[in-house]
Amino acid sequence: MQQTISIIITGKVQGVFYRQSAKEKAMQLGLTGQVNNLHDGSVQILVTGVPGLLKLFTEWCKKGPPRAVVAGVEILELPLKQFEHFTIVRF
């Protein structure tokens, strides 16, 4: 059964290819959703998938791509939301 979660990642996560890397990881795991930069310097991901794959994805988010310095990861379960694929939302 699928579920949707929101992930807020704080730290040095903008300007380090976090969004692109998150998209690649999500697609590799077969997850759908979206990722965007927030004005406070954090990154938000809304992602839908089965719990086991979401856990693998959230573990990846705690490290991120090589140039990222993740200070915190906040995960919140949301009502199920269907996405067609995984996209990067740009300002």
N, CA, C and O atoms as a MOPAC input file, in Angstrom:
PM7 MOZYME 1SCF
protein

 N      0.83800 1    -1.18200 1     0.00000 1
 C      0.00000 1     0.00000 1     0.00000 1
 C      0.88500 1     1.24800 1     0.00000 1
 O      1.82000 1     1.35600 1     0.79400 1
 N      0.58800 1     2.16400 1    -0.87500 1
 C      1.40800 1     3.37300 1    -0.99100 1
 C      1.06200 1     4.41100 1     0.06100 1
 O     -0.04100 1     4.43100 1     0.60800 1
 N      2.03200 1     5.27100 1     0.32800 1
 C      1.80200 1     6.39500 1     1.21000 1
 C      2.59200 1     7.58600 1     0.68200 1
 O      3.50100 1     7.43500 1    -0.13500 1
 N      2.23200 1     8.76800 1     1.15900 1
 C      2.91300 1    10.00000 1     0.77200 1
 C      3.51400 1    10.62900 1     2.01300 1
 O      2.87600 1    10.69500 1     3.06400 1
 N      4.76300 1    11.09500 1     1.87800 1
 C      5.41100 1    11.79400 1     2.98400 1
 C      5.99600 1    13.11500 1     2.48500 1
 O      6.29800 1    13.28200 1     1.30400 1
 N      6.14500 1    14.04000 1     3.42300 1
 C      6.86000 1    15.28700 1     3.18400 1
 C      8.19400 1    15.17100 1     3.91300 1
 O      8.25300 1    14.73100 1     5.06100 1
 N      9.25400 1    15.56700 1     3.23600 1
 C     10.58700 1    15.54800 1     3.82800 1
 C     11.16300 1    16.95600 1     3.69900 1
 O     11.26600 1    17.48700 1     2.59300 1
 N     11.53600 1    17.55500 1     4.81800 1
 C     12.21400 1    18.85600 1     4.81200 1
 C     13.66000 1    18.61100 1     5.22100 1
 O     13.93200 1    18.07500 1     6.29600 1
 N     14.58700 1    19.01300 1     4.34800 1
 C     16.00800 1    18.80200 1     4.60300 1
 C     16.65900 1    20.16100 1     4.83200 1
 O     16.53300 1    21.06300 1     4.00400 1
 N     17.35200 1    20.30400 1     5.95500 1
 C     18.03400 1    21.55300 1     6.26900 1
 C     19.54100 1    21.34400 1     6.26800 1
 O     20.03300 1    20.22000 1     6.36000 1
 N     20.25100 1    22.44500 1     6.16300 1
 C     21.70700 1    22.41300 1     6.11200 1
 C     22.17800 1    23.07000 1     4.83500 1
 O     21.49100 1    23.93000 1     4.28300 1
 N     23.35300 1    22.67000 1     4.35800 1
 C     23.84600 1    23.17000 1     3.07000 1
 C     23.30100 1    22.23400 1     1.99000 1
 O     23.95800 1    21.28300 1     1.56800 1
 N     22.06700 1    22.54200 1     1.55700 1
 C     21.37700 1    21.63900 1     0.63300 1
 C     20.90700 1    22.33600 1    -0.64400 1
 O     20.28500 1    21.70900 1    -1.50100 1
 N     21.20100 1    23.62100 1    -0.76900 1
 C     20.91700 1    24.32200 1    -2.02400 1
 C     22.24300 1    24.65800 1    -2.69000 1
 O     23.21900 1    25.00400 1    -2.02500 1
 N     22.26100 1    24.55200 1    -4.01400 1
 C     23.48300 1    24.83300 1    -4.75800 1
 C     24.47600 1    23.68100 1    -4.74300 1
 O     25.64300 1    23.85800 1    -5.09400 1
 N     24.01000 1    22.48800 1    -4.33300 1
 C     24.89500 1    21.32100 1    -4.27300 1
 C     24.30300 1    20.13400 1    -5.04600 1
 O     24.68000 1    18.98500 1    -4.81800 1
 N     23.38300 1    20.42500 1    -5.95200 1
 C     22.71700 1    19.40900 1    -6.78500 1
 C     21.84100 1    18.45400 1    -5.97800 1
 O     21.64000 1    17.30400 1    -6.36900 1
 N     21.31800 1    18.94300 1    -4.84000 1
 C     20.46900 1    18.08900 1    -4.00700 1
 C     19.19400 1    17.70100 1    -4.74200 1
 O     18.81400 1    16.53000 1    -4.74800 1
 N     18.52400 1    18.68400 1    -5.37100 1
 C     17.25700 1    18.37800 1    -6.04800 1
 C     17.45100 1    17.37400 1    -7.18100 1
 O     16.69500 1    16.40900 1    -7.29400 1
 N     18.45500 1    17.59800 1    -8.01100 1
 C     18.70000 1    16.68700 1    -9.12900 1
 C     19.06200 1    15.29400 1    -8.62600 1
 O     18.59100 1    14.29500 1    -9.17100 1
 N     19.88700 1    15.22300 1    -7.60400 1
 C     20.27900 1    13.92600 1    -7.05000 1
 C     19.09500 1    13.21700 1    -6.40200 1
 O     18.96800 1    11.99700 1    -6.50400 1
 N     18.22300 1    13.98500 1    -5.73100 1
 C     17.02600 1    13.39900 1    -5.12000 1
 C     16.09900 1    12.84000 1    -6.19700 1
 O     15.51600 1    11.76800 1    -6.03200 1
 N     15.97000 1    13.57100 1    -7.29400 1
 C     15.14100 1    13.08800 1    -8.40700 1
 C     15.70000 1    11.78000 1    -8.95700 1
 O     14.95000 1    10.83100 1    -9.18600 1
 N     17.00700 1    11.72400 1    -9.16900 1
 C     17.62900 1    10.51100 1    -9.69700 1
 C     17.42800 1     9.32600 1    -8.74900 1
 O     17.13000 1     8.21800 1    -9.19400 1
 N     17.59100 1     9.56000 1    -7.44000 1
 C     17.42700 1     8.48900 1    -6.45300 1
 C     15.97600 1     8.03200 1    -6.41000 1
 O     15.70800 1     6.83100 1    -6.36500 1
 N     15.03800 1     8.97500 1    -6.42400 1
 C     13.61100 1     8.62000 1    -6.40400 1
 C     13.23100 1     7.80500 1    -7.63200 1
 O     12.50400 1     6.81700 1    -7.52400 1
 N     13.71400 1     8.21100 1    -8.79100 1
 C     13.40000 1     7.48200 1   -10.01900 1
 C     14.01800 1     6.08900 1    -9.99200 1
 O     13.40700 1     5.12800 1   -10.46000 1
 N     15.21500 1     5.97500 1    -9.45300 1
 C     15.88100 1     4.67700 1    -9.32800 1
 C     15.04700 1     3.73300 1    -8.45900 1
 O     14.99200 1     2.53100 1    -8.71700 1
 N     14.39700 1     4.28800 1    -7.42200 1
 C     13.58200 1     3.48500 1    -6.51400 1
 C     12.13100 1     3.32500 1    -6.98800 1
 O     11.35300 1     2.60400 1    -6.36300 1
 N     11.77100 1     3.98700 1    -8.07900 1
 C     10.40500 1     3.89000 1    -8.58800 1
 C      9.40800 1     4.73400 1    -7.81000 1
 O      8.21700 1     4.42100 1    -7.78300 1
 N      9.88600 1     5.81100 1    -7.17200 1
 C      9.01300 1     6.69800 1    -6.40800 1
 C      8.55400 1     7.85900 1    -7.27800 1
 O      9.21200 1     8.20600 1    -8.25900 1
 N      7.42500 1     8.45800 1    -6.91700 1
 C      6.93200 1     9.63500 1    -7.61500 1
 C      6.81500 1    10.79000 1    -6.63000 1
 O      6.73000 1    10.58100 1    -5.42000 1
 N      6.81200 1    12.01200 1    -7.16000 1
 C      6.67200 1    13.17000 1    -6.29000 1
 C      7.30400 1    14.39600 1    -6.88400 1
 O      7.39500 1    14.54700 1    -8.10200 1
 N      7.75000 1    15.29000 1    -5.98900 1
 C      8.38200 1    16.52400 1    -6.43400 1
 C      9.34900 1    17.02300 1    -5.37200 1
 O      9.22600 1    16.70400 1    -4.18900 1
 N     10.31500 1    17.81400 1    -5.82600 1
 C     11.31200 1    18.39500 1    -4.93100 1
 C     11.47300 1    19.86400 1    -5.28600 1
 O     11.49500 1    20.23200 1    -6.46100 1
 N     11.58800 1    20.70400 1    -4.25600 1
 C     11.78700 1    22.12300 1    -4.51300 1
 C     12.59900 1    22.77200 1    -3.39500 1
 O     12.62500 1    22.30100 1    -2.25700 1
 N     13.26200 1    23.87400 1    -3.76400 1
 C     13.97700 1    24.69100 1    -2.79300 1
 C     12.97000 1    25.56700 1    -2.06800 1
 O     12.01500 1    26.05400 1    -2.67300 1
 N     13.17900 1    25.76800 1    -0.77800 1
 C     12.36300 1    26.69600 1    -0.00800 1
 C     13.15500 1    27.97900 1     0.22900 1
 O     14.38500 1    27.97300 1     0.18700 1
 N     12.44600 1    29.07200 1     0.47700 1
 C     13.09800 1    30.37600 1     0.62100 1
 C     14.04200 1    30.45700 1     1.81400 1
 O     14.92500 1    31.31400 1     1.84000 1
 N     13.87400 1    29.58000 1     2.80100 1
 C     14.74300 1    29.62000 1     3.98200 1
 C     16.04700 1    28.84200 1     3.79000 1
 O     16.83600 1    28.71000 1     4.72500 1
 N     16.27400 1    28.32200 1     2.56400 1
 C     17.51800 1    27.59400 1     2.28400 1
 C     17.38900 1    26.09200 1     2.40700 1
 O     18.34200 1    25.36400 1     2.12800 1
 N     16.22400 1    25.61400 1     2.82000 1
 C     16.01300 1    24.16900 1     2.93200 1
 C     15.42600 1    23.61500 1     1.63200 1
 O     15.10600 1    24.36100 1     0.70600 1
 N     15.29700 1    22.31000 1     1.59100 1
 C     14.70500 1    21.60700 1     0.44700 1
 C     13.50600 1    20.82200 1     0.94900 1
 O     13.56700 1    20.18300 1     2.00000 1
 N     12.39900 1    20.87400 1     0.18300 1
 C     11.21300 1    20.09000 1     0.52600 1
 C     10.97100 1    19.04800 1    -0.55700 1
 O     11.04500 1    19.33700 1    -1.75100 1
 N     10.68100 1    17.83500 1    -0.11400 1
 C     10.33900 1    16.74900 1    -1.02900 1
 C      8.98200 1    16.19400 1    -0.62000 1
 O      8.75700 1    15.88100 1     0.54900 1
 N      8.08700 1    16.07700 1    -1.58100 1
 C      6.84000 1    15.34600 1    -1.41000 1
 C      7.00000 1    14.09200 1    -2.23700 1
 O      7.27000 1    14.17400 1    -3.43500 1
 N      6.84000 1    12.92500 1    -1.62100 1
 C      7.14400 1    11.68200 1    -2.32500 1
 C      6.13200 1    10.60100 1    -1.95400 1
 O      5.70800 1    10.48400 1    -0.80400 1
 N      5.75800 1     9.81600 1    -2.96600 1
 C      4.78700 1     8.73500 1    -2.80400 1
 C      5.41900 1     7.41900 1    -3.22900 1
 O      6.10400 1     7.33900 1    -4.24800 1
 N      5.17200 1     6.38200 1    -2.41800 1
 C      5.66400 1     5.05300 1    -2.74000 1
 C      5.31700 1     4.08300 1    -1.63000 1
 O      4.61000 1     4.43300 1    -0.68500 1
 N      5.81400 1     2.86800 1    -1.74500 1
 C      5.57100 1     1.87600 1    -0.70200 1
 C      6.53200 1     2.14400 1     0.46300 1
 O      7.64200 1     2.62700 1     0.24100 1
 N      6.12000 1     1.83800 1     1.69900 1
 C      6.91300 1     2.19900 1     2.87900 1
 C      8.38000 1     1.76200 1     2.84100 1
 O      9.25100 1     2.53200 1     3.24700 1
 N      8.67300 1     0.57000 1     2.37300 1
 C     10.05800 1     0.10100 1     2.35600 1
 C     10.95400 1     0.95600 1     1.47500 1
 O     12.09100 1     1.25700 1     1.83900 1
 N     10.43800 1     1.34600 1     0.31300 1
 C     11.21700 1     2.18300 1    -0.59700 1
 C     11.31000 1     3.61500 1    -0.08100 1
 O     12.32700 1     4.28300 1    -0.26900 1
 N     10.25100 1     4.08400 1     0.56800 1
 C     10.30500 1     5.41800 1     1.17500 1
 C     11.36800 1     5.46200 1     2.26600 1
 O     12.05600 1     6.47100 1     2.42600 1
 N     11.50300 1     4.37700 1     3.01400 1
 C     12.53600 1     4.32100 1     4.06600 1
 C     13.92900 1     4.39700 1     3.44600 1
 O     14.78700 1     5.12500 1     3.94500 1
 N     14.16200 1     3.65600 1     2.36800 1
 C     15.45200 1     3.73800 1     1.67600 1
 C     15.72300 1     5.16100 1     1.19300 1
 O     16.84400 1     5.65800 1     1.30100 1
 N     14.68400 1     5.81600 1     0.65700 1
 C     14.82900 1     7.17700 1     0.15300 1
 C     15.12900 1     8.15700 1     1.28600 1
 O     15.99900 1     9.01600 1     1.14300 1
 N     14.42300 1     8.03700 1     2.40300 1
 C     14.66700 1     8.96100 1     3.51700 1
 C     16.06700 1     8.75600 1     4.10000 1
 O     16.69600 1     9.71300 1     4.55100 1
 N     16.55100 1     7.52300 1     4.09300 1
 C     17.92600 1     7.28100 1     4.54700 1
 C     18.91700 1     7.98800 1     3.62500 1
 O     19.90000 1     8.56600 1     4.08900 1
 N     18.65600 1     7.93900 1     2.30900 1
 C     19.51300 1     8.65100 1     1.36000 1
 C     19.45700 1    10.15800 1     1.63600 1
 O     20.48400 1    10.83500 1     1.58400 1
 N     18.26100 1    10.68500 1     1.92900 1
 C     18.08600 1    12.12200 1     2.17300 1
 C     18.92300 1    12.61000 1     3.35000 1
 O     19.32700 1    13.77200 1     3.38400 1
 N     19.18500 1    11.73300 1     4.31100 1
 C     19.97100 1    12.12500 1     5.48300 1
 C     21.42800 1    12.39400 1     5.12900 1
 O     22.14100 1    13.05900 1     5.88100 1
 N     21.87000 1    11.87800 1     3.98400 1
 C     23.23600 1    12.11800 1     3.51300 1
 C     23.23200 1    13.06800 1     2.32300 1
 O     24.00200 1    14.02800 1     2.27800 1
 N     22.35300 1    12.79000 1     1.35700 1
 C     22.27800 1    13.61100 1     0.15600 1
 C     23.45100 1    13.38700 1    -0.76500 1
 O     24.21300 1    12.43600 1    -0.59400 1
 N     23.59900 1    14.27200 1    -1.75300 1
 C     24.72500 1    14.14700 1    -2.69300 1
 C     26.04300 1    14.53300 1    -2.01200 1
 O     26.03100 1    15.08700 1    -0.91300 1
 N     27.16800 1    14.24400 1    -2.65200 1
 C     28.47800 1    14.43900 1    -2.01200 1
 C     28.73500 1    15.83500 1    -1.45300 1
 O     29.35800 1    15.95000 1    -0.39800 1
 N     28.28400 1    16.90000 1    -2.11500 1
 C     28.60400 1    18.26100 1    -1.66400 1
 C     27.63400 1    18.78200 1    -0.61000 1
 O     27.85800 1    19.86200 1    -0.06300 1
 N     26.57000 1    18.05400 1    -0.31000 1
 C     25.58900 1    18.49600 1     0.67600 1
 C     26.10500 1    18.28500 1     2.09600 1
 O     26.88000 1    17.36700 1     2.36500 1
 N     25.65600 1    19.15800 1     2.99700 1
 C     25.90800 1    19.00200 1     4.42200 1
 C     24.54100 1    19.05200 1     5.09500 1
 O     24.01100 1    20.13000 1     5.36400 1
 N     23.98000 1    17.88400 1     5.36200 1
 C     22.62800 1    17.79900 1     5.91200 1
 C     22.67400 1    18.00100 1     7.41900 1
 O     23.36800 1    17.27900 1     8.13600 1
 N     21.91800 1    19.00400 1     7.89100 1
 C     21.85600 1    19.28700 1     9.32500 1
 C     20.65100 1    18.61300 1     9.96800 1
 O     20.70300 1    18.22800 1    11.13600 1
 N     19.56800 1    18.46900 1     9.21300 1
 C     18.37500 1    17.86400 1     9.77900 1
 C     17.42500 1    17.38400 1     8.70400 1
 O     17.41700 1    17.90100 1     7.58700 1
 N     16.61500 1    16.38200 1     9.05400 1
 C     15.60000 1    15.83700 1     8.15300 1
 C     14.32100 1    15.66600 1     8.95800 1
 O     14.29500 1    14.94900 1     9.95800 1
 N     13.26400 1    16.33200 1     8.51400 1
 C     11.96300 1    16.24300 1     9.17400 1
 C     10.99900 1    15.52000 1     8.23900 1
 O     10.80300 1    15.93300 1     7.09600 1
 N     10.40400 1    14.44400 1     8.73100 1
 C      9.51400 1    13.61400 1     7.91100 1
 C      8.11100 1    13.67500 1     8.49800 1
 O      7.91900 1    13.51400 1     9.70400 1
 N      7.13300 1    13.91100 1     7.62500 1
 C      5.74200 1    14.01000 1     8.04700 1
 C      4.88100 1    13.21300 1     7.08200 1
 O      4.96800 1    13.40500 1     5.86900 1
 N      4.04700 1    12.31600 1     7.61000 1
 C      3.14400 1    11.55400 1     6.75200 1
 C      1.97600 1    12.44300 1     6.33500 1
 O      1.41900 1    13.18000 1     7.14800 1
 N      1.61900 1    12.36300 1     5.06200 1
 C      0.54000 1    13.16400 1     4.48600 1
 C     -0.54900 1    12.24700 1     3.93100 1
 O     -0.32200 1    11.05100 1     3.75400 1
 N     -1.73200 1    12.80500 1     3.65600 1
 C     -2.73600 1    12.02000 1     2.93200 1
 C     -2.15000 1    11.60400 1     1.57200 1
 O     -1.34600 1    12.32800 1     0.98500 1
 N     -2.55900 1    10.44600 1     1.09400 1
 C     -2.02700 1     9.92100 1    -0.17000 1
 C     -2.23100 1    10.91400 1    -1.29800 1
 O     -3.33700 1    11.41000 1    -1.51100 1
 N     -1.15400 1    11.20000 1    -2.02100 1
 C     -1.20300 1    12.08300 1    -3.18500 1
 C     -0.55400 1    11.35500 1    -4.34800 1
 O      0.55200 1    10.82900 1    -4.22000 1
 N     -1.22900 1    11.32500 1    -5.46200 1
 C     -0.70300 1    10.65100 1    -6.65200 1
 C      0.04800 1    11.64300 1    -7.54000 1
 O     -0.44500 1    12.73400 1    -7.82900 1
 N      1.22900 1    11.25300 1    -7.95900 1
 C      2.03800 1    12.02400 1    -8.89700 1
 C      2.26600 1    11.13600 1   -10.12400 1
 O      2.33900 1     9.91400 1   -10.00100 1
 N      2.37600 1    11.74100 1   -11.28600 1
 C      2.63600 1    10.95500 1   -12.49900 1
 C      4.08400 1    10.48200 1   -12.55200 1
 O      4.36200 1     9.37000 1   -13.00200 1
 N      5.00800 1    11.32600 1   -12.09100 1
 C      6.42900 1    10.99000 1   -12.08200 1
 C      7.09200 1    11.84900 1   -11.01600 1
 O      6.39600 1    12.42400 1   -10.17800 1
 N      8.39400 1    11.94900 1   -11.02300 1
 C      9.11500 1    12.76300 1   -10.04200 1
 C      9.67200 1    13.99200 1   -10.75100 1
 O     10.38800 1    13.86900 1   -11.74500 1
 N      9.34800 1    15.16500 1   -10.24600 1
 C      9.75400 1    16.39400 1   -10.91200 1
 C     10.47500 1    17.35900 1    -9.97000 1
 O     10.30600 1    17.31800 1    -8.75100 1
 N     11.27400 1    18.21600 1   -10.57300 1
 C     11.91500 1    19.31100 1    -9.84500 1
 C     11.05700 1    20.54600 1   -10.07500 1
 O     10.79200 1    20.92900 1   -11.21400 1
 N     10.62200 1    21.17000 1    -8.97400 1
 C      9.84900 1    22.40400 1    -9.06400 1
 C     10.83100 1    23.56100 1    -8.93600 1
 O     11.59100 1    23.64400 1    -7.97100 1
 N     10.80500 1    24.43600 1    -9.90700 1
 C     11.71100 1    25.59600 1    -9.89900 1
 C     10.89800 1    26.84800 1    -9.60300 1
 O      9.71900 1    26.92700 1    -9.94800 1
 N     11.53700 1    27.83400 1    -8.95700 1
 C     10.85300 1    29.10000 1    -8.63000 1
 C     10.34700 1    29.77000 1    -9.88000 1
 O      9.74700 1    30.84300 1    -9.80500 1

